[in-house]
Amino acid sequence: MTPQELTDRLRQNLSRLPGSAAVQAAREAAMNAFSGAGFPSRKLEDWRYTDLRALSEASFDLLPTRPDDASPDAYARLIATAGLKTGSLWLLFVDGHLIVDRASGGLPRGATLSNLGESWDDLDPAALQMRGDSPPLAALNMAFASQGAWLRLGEGTIVEQPIHLLLIDSDRPSQAPQPRLQIDIGRDARATLVQHYLGTGASSGWTNALTRISMQAGAGLTLTRLQDHGPEHLHTELLEADLAAGAQLDITYIDLGGKLVRNDVQIKLREPEAGCDLAGLFVATGGQHVDNHLRVDHCASSTRSREVFRSIIGEHGRGVFNGKVIVHKQTRGIDARQTSDNLLLSDRGEIDTKPELEIYADDVKCAHGATVGELDEEQLFYLKSRGIADPAARGLLTLAFANEILSRASITGLQRRLTDKLDLELPEDLQWNPAP
């Protein structure tokens, strides 16, 4: 699947993709950008630990057709794992196609949620352009994305209920949807959004996602993103956010599934008093590879950022964390902190962690740190001295390590899913029932 083969495929199918001549021109420009750069290689510093040959050497269908059996009943089990409550607002996408909309009709006045497949021509032209520092795979998304969601909140609009986006991969092999999410939050507006990437367990496909967030003065957004693909699935994703004065963005990333996962997060604190809190938990075991690359640009004075990421690395798992904070010139009163804590459950697991600070201004409070270690032997001894068996003690400490991040997420049943994935043992009186 060379860049030239992808370019030819786009040209052959451009008329099938939604959007006016202006959108088609943007798709071709994005494809040209991707062709010029190609798939990122390990020769690039930001990709030195992640090998994408599994993408470049495979043959994927970047324009999946709508599944024949695309109905809520066919994916009832996966929908149930999302922990949706009665009356929840949710959209269901399968292989990139919108199947069910149970959200847009329940939104308050001033809030609009639409399918991008029908709204491309309404997007701001600037939303169609690629930033110069965006990864090449984001350009590929712009070229081939057909559907997705567009959330718009007018000034002062408050959406009380979380909005859930369920993006499910079917069991059809080699499907490569390019989902796109556009979020525009008006002045003093607020919303909570939950993205669920879920798999059937049999899919050997690839999801290449792009999320763009624009937040006006005083806006607030809480975003939880859970990735729980099947064990053979590949996942690449870019989130870009631009925050105006006093806007606050809270993000929680949780990665449990997938074979190869690469997450890029790029946040620009453009005006004073803007702030972001980023938290993440990623699990890599059984040959999984999970790579998180974060960048926060403090472009204005009195901006604030927090990054707290934790990883659990099991047998033959590999994790990567790179968190970069850049404090730009002529800014003052910056407060930026980041931590990367990593738990190794096996001597055959690996973590590469690199928190970074680039500071070009004075009057700042910036700090970063990283830890890598095993379960604390003193804590294990204490629990075992209280009559808890060794496997259960290890399970308790592992779950406690993860719980600081899991407790932030507005998704039920996460502790159970983590326990099942790592095959943790817990004391009988601390067992719980699966989430409904």
C-alpha positions in Angstrom: 0.0 0.0 0.0 2.3 2.7 -1.3 1.5 6.4 -1.3 1.1 6.2 -5.1 -1.4 3.4 -4.8 -3.4 5.4 -2.3 -3.3 8.5 -4.5 -4.6 6.5 -7.4 -7.4 5.0 -5.3 -8.4 8.4 -4.1 -8.6 9.8 -7.6 -10.7 6.8 -8.8 -13.2 7.2 -5.9 -13.2 11.0 -5.4 -16.7 11.3 -6.8 -17.9 8.7 -4.2 -16.8 10.9 -1.3 -19.1 13.6 0.1 -18.4 17.3 -0.3 -18.3 20.1 -2.9 -15.6 20.9 -5.3 -13.9 22.9 -2.5 -13.9 19.8 -0.3 -12.6 17.6 -3.0 -9.8 20.1 -3.7 -8.9 19.9 0.0 -8.9 16.1 -0.2 -6.5 16.2 -3.1 -4.2 18.7 -1.4 -4.1 16.5 1.7 -3.4 13.4 -0.4 -0.5 15.3 -2.1 0.9 16.2 1.4 0.7 12.5 2.4 2.3 11.4 -0.8 5.2 13.8 -0.3 5.8 12.6 3.3 4.8 8.9 3.0 4.3 6.7 6.0 6.4 7.9 9.0 9.5 5.8 9.5 11.7 5.1 12.5 14.3 7.4 11.0 12.2 10.3 12.4 12.8 11.1 16.0 9.1 11.1 16.9 8.7 7.7 15.4 11.9 6.0 16.5 10.1 3.5 18.7 7.1 2.7 16.5 7.4 0.8 13.2 4.5 1.3 10.8 5.5 -1.3 8.3 2.4 -3.3 9.3 0.5 -0.4 7.7 2.6 0.3 4.7 3.0 -3.4 3.6 -0.6 -4.4 4.1 -3.6 -3.9 1.9 -6.5 -2.0 3.5 -9.8 -0.7 2.2 -9.8 3.0 3.2 -13.4 3.3 1.8 -15.3 0.5 3.6 -18.8 -0.1 2.5 -21.7 -0.1 4.9 -21.9 -3.5 6.6 -24.8 -5.6 5.4 -25.9 -6.6 8.9 -25.4 -3.1 10.3 -28.0 -3.0 13.0 -27.9 -2.3 16.7 -28.8 -6.0 17.5 -25.7 -7.3 15.7 -23.5 -5.2 18.0 -25.6 -5.5 21.2 -22.8 -7.0 23.2 -20.3 -4.2 22.3 -22.9 -1.5 22.9 -23.6 -3.1 26.3 -19.9 -2.8 27.2 -20.1 1.0 26.8 -22.2 1.1 30.0 -24.9 3.3 28.5 -27.7 4.3 30.8 -31.3 4.5 29.9 -31.9 7.7 28.0 -28.2 8.2 27.2 -27.3 10.3 24.2 -25.3 8.1 21.7 -24.3 7.6 18.1 -23.2 4.2 16.7 -20.7 4.0 13.8 -19.7 0.6 12.3 -16.6 0.6 10.0 -17.0 4.4 9.8 -20.7 4.4 8.8 -23.3 6.0 11.0 -25.8 3.3 11.9 -27.9 4.7 14.8 -28.4 8.3 16.0 -29.9 8.5 19.5 -28.2 11.7 20.4 -29.0 14.7 18.2 -32.7 14.7 18.9 -32.1 14.9 22.7 -29.8 17.9 22.6 -30.8 21.3 24.1 -31.4 24.4 22.1 -28.1 25.8 20.9 -26.5 22.4 20.4 -26.2 20.7 17.1 -24.8 17.2 16.3 -24.7 16.2 12.7 -23.2 13.5 10.5 -20.2 14.8 8.7 -21.2 12.8 5.7 -24.0 15.4 5.2 -22.2 18.4 6.5 -18.8 18.7 4.8 -19.8 21.8 2.9 -20.8 23.6 6.0 -17.4 23.3 7.7 -15.2 26.3 8.0 -12.6 26.1 5.1 -9.9 26.4 7.8 -11.1 23.1 9.3 -10.2 21.4 6.0 -6.6 22.5 5.9 -3.8 20.5 7.5 -1.4 22.1 10.0 2.2 21.9 9.0 3.1 19.9 12.1 0.3 17.4 11.8 1.4 13.8 11.2 1.1 12.5 7.6 -1.6 10.0 8.7 -3.9 13.0 9.6 -3.6 14.1 5.9 -4.6 10.6 4.9 -7.7 10.9 7.1 -8.6 14.2 5.5 -8.3 12.6 2.0 -10.5 9.6 2.7 -12.8 10.5 5.6 -16.4 10.1 4.5 -18.4 10.2 7.8 -18.0 11.3 11.3 -19.6 13.6 13.9 -19.7 17.4 14.1 -20.7 18.8 17.5 -21.5 22.5 17.7 -22.4 24.4 20.8 -23.6 28.0 20.7 -22.7 30.7 23.2 -23.7 29.7 26.7 -25.1 26.3 25.7 -24.8 23.6 28.4 -25.2 19.9 27.6 -25.8 18.2 30.9 -25.8 14.5 29.7 -22.6 12.9 28.3 -22.7 12.3 24.6 -21.3 8.9 23.6 -19.8 8.1 20.3 -19.5 4.3 19.7 -17.1 3.5 16.9 -17.2 -0.3 16.3 -15.1 -2.4 13.9 -16.9 -5.2 12.3 -15.4 -8.7 11.8 -14.8 -8.0 8.2 -11.0 -8.2 7.5 -8.8 -5.3 6.2 -11.3 -2.5 6.7 -9.7 0.9 7.4 -12.3 3.5 8.3 -11.1 7.1 8.6 -13.4 8.6 11.3 -13.4 12.3 11.9 -14.7 14.3 14.8 -15.1 18.1 14.7 -16.0 19.8 18.0 -16.7 23.6 18.1 -17.5 24.9 21.6 -18.9 28.4 21.8 -18.2 31.1 24.4 -19.1 29.8 27.9 -20.6 26.6 26.6 -20.0 23.2 28.2 -20.2 19.6 27.2 -19.0 16.1 28.1 -18.1 13.6 25.3 -17.1 10.0 25.5 -15.5 8.2 22.5 -15.6 4.4 22.6 -13.5 2.5 20.1 -14.6 -1.1 20.4 -13.8 -4.3 18.4 -15.3 -7.7 17.9 -12.0 -9.4 18.6 -11.7 -10.9 15.1 -11.0 -7.7 13.1 -7.5 -7.3 11.5 -8.3 -3.8 10.3 -7.0 -0.3 10.9 -8.7 2.7 12.4 -7.1 6.1 11.5 -8.9 8.8 13.4 -8.8 12.6 13.5 -10.4 14.8 16.2 -10.3 18.6 15.9 -11.5 20.8 18.8 -12.0 24.6 18.8 -12.9 26.2 22.1 -14.0 29.8 22.4 -13.5 32.0 25.5 -14.7 30.5 28.7 -15.7 27.2 27.0 -15.4 23.8 28.8 -15.1 20.3 27.4 -14.6 17.0 29.2 -13.5 14.2 26.8 -13.0 10.6 27.7 -11.6 8.3 25.0 -11.6 4.5 25.5 -9.8 2.3 22.9 -10.6 -1.4 23.3 -10.2 -2.8 19.8 -9.6 -6.5 19.2 -6.1 -8.0 19.6 -5.2 -7.7 15.9 -6.5 -4.2 15.2 -4.2 -1.3 14.4 -5.1 2.2 15.6 -3.6 5.6 14.8 -5.2 8.9 16.0 -4.5 12.6 16.1 -6.3 15.1 18.4 -5.7 18.8 17.8 -7.2 21.4 20.1 -7.1 25.2 20.0 -8.2 27.0 23.2 -9.2 30.7 23.6 -9.1 32.8 26.8 -10.2 31.0 29.9 -11.2 27.8 28.0 -10.7 24.5 29.9 -10.1 21.1 28.3 -10.1 17.9 30.4 -9.0 14.7 28.5 -8.7 11.1 29.7 -7.2 8.6 27.4 -7.5 4.9 28.2 -5.9 2.2 25.9 -6.7 -1.4 26.6 -6.9 -3.1 23.2 -5.3 -3.0 19.8 -2.1 -4.6 18.5 -0.3 -1.4 17.5 -1.6 1.9 18.8 -0.2 5.4 18.2 -1.9 8.4 19.8 -0.8 12.0 18.9 -2.3 14.9 21.0 -1.5 18.5 20.1 -3.0 21.3 22.2 -2.5 25.0 21.7 -3.2 27.3 24.6 -3.7 30.3 22.4 -5.0 33.0 24.8 -4.5 33.9 28.5 -6.0 31.7 31.3 -6.6 28.8 29.0 -5.9 25.4 30.6 -5.8 21.7 29.9 -5.7 18.6 32.1 -4.5 15.4 30.3 -4.6 12.0 31.9 -4.0 8.6 30.5 -3.7 4.9 31.2 -2.4 2.5 28.7 -1.9 -1.2 28.9 0.5 -3.3 26.8 0.8 -7.0 27.1 1.0 -10.1 24.8 2.8 -8.3 22.0 0.9 -5.1 22.1 2.6 -1.8 21.3 1.1 1.5 22.6 2.8 4.9 21.8 1.5 8.2 23.2 3.0 11.4 21.9 1.7 14.6 23.5 2.5 18.3 22.8 1.2 21.3 24.6 2.0 24.8 23.4 1.8 27.6 25.9 1.4 30.5 23.5 -0.1 33.0 25.9 0.5 34.2 29.5 -1.2 32.7 32.6 -1.9 29.4 30.9 -1.9 26.1 32.7 -1.4 22.4 31.8 -1.3 19.1 33.6 -0.3 15.7 32.2 -0.6 12.6 34.3 0.0 9.3 32.4 0.4 5.8 33.7 1.2 2.6 31.9 1.0 -1.1 32.9 3.4 -3.2 30.8 2.9 -7.0 30.9 4.5 -10.0 29.2 6.0 -9.0 25.8 4.3 -5.6 25.9 5.9 -2.3 24.9 4.8 1.2 25.8 6.1 4.6 24.7 5.4 8.0 26.3 6.6 11.3 25.0 5.2 14.4 26.6 6.5 17.7 25.3 5.5 21.1 26.8 6.7 24.2 25.0 6.6 27.6 26.7 6.8 30.2 24.0 8.6 33.6 24.1 7.1 36.7 25.7 4.7 34.7 28.0 4.5 35.0 31.8 2.9 33.1 34.6 3.0 29.7 32.9 2.2 26.7 35.1 3.0 23.3 33.5 3.5 20.0 35.1 3.7 16.4 33.7 4.4 13.0 35.2 4.8 9.6 33.6 4.5 6.6 36.0 5.1 3.1 34.6 4.5 -0.3 36.2 6.3 -3.3 34.8 4.6 -6.6 35.5 7.2 -8.7 33.7 10.9 -8.6 32.9 9.9 -9.2 29.3 8.0 -5.9 29.0 9.5 -2.6 27.9 8.6 1.1 28.4 10.3 4.1 26.8 9.4 7.3 28.5 10.5 10.8 27.8 8.8 13.9 29.4 10.2 17.1 27.9 10.1 20.9 28.6 11.2 23.6 26.2 11.1 27.0 28.0 11.7 30.3 26.2 10.4 32.6 28.8 10.9 33.6 32.5 8.4 33.7 35.4 7.2 30.1 34.9 6.5 27.1 37.1 7.3 24.0 35.2 8.1 20.5 36.3 8.3 17.0 34.9 9.2 13.5 36.1 9.1 9.9 35.2 9.2 6.6 37.2 9.6 3.0 36.1 9.3 0.1 38.5 7.7 -3.1 39.7 5.1 -3.6 42.4 6.3 -2.4 45.8 7.6 -5.3 47.9 6.9 -3.6 51.2 3.2 -3.0 50.2 3.0 -6.7 49.0 4.4 -7.8 52.4 1.9 -5.7 54.3 -1.1 -7.0 52.4 0.1 -10.6 52.7 0.7 -10.1 56.4 -3.0 -9.3 56.6 -4.0 -12.7 55.2 -4.3 -11.7 51.5 -2.8 -14.3 49.1 0.1 -13.2 46.9 -1.8 -13.2 43.6 -4.7 -11.2 45.1 -2.3 -8.7 46.7 -0.6 -8.2 43.3 -4.0 -7.7 41.7 -5.0 -5.1 44.4 -1.8 -3.1 44.0 -2.1 -3.2 40.2 -5.7 -2.0 40.2 -4.8 0.7 42.8 -2.1 2.0 40.5 -4.5 2.3 37.6 -7.5 3.6 39.6 -6.3 7.2 39.8 -6.9 7.4 36.0 -9.8 5.1 35.8 -11.8 7.1 38.3 -11.7 10.1 36.0 -13.5 8.3 33.2 -17.3 8.5 33.0 -17.5 4.9 31.8 -18.8 2.1 34.0 -17.1 -1.2 34.4 -13.6 -0.1 33.5 -12.0 -1.7 36.6 -13.6 -5.0 35.6 -12.3 -4.8 32.1 -8.8 -4.0 33.2 -8.9 -6.9 35.7 -10.1 -9.3 33.0 -7.5 -8.1 30.5 -4.6 -8.6 32.9 -6.1 -11.7 34.5 -5.8 -10.2 37.9 -6.9 -12.0 41.0 -8.7 -10.1 43.7 -10.1 -11.0 47.2 -13.5 -12.5 46.9 -15.1 -9.7 49.0 -13.8 -7.1 46.5 -15.2 -8.8 43.4 -17.9 -6.9 41.5 -20.5 -7.8 38.9 -19.9 -6.8 35.3 -21.4 -3.5 34.2 -24.9 -3.9 32.7 
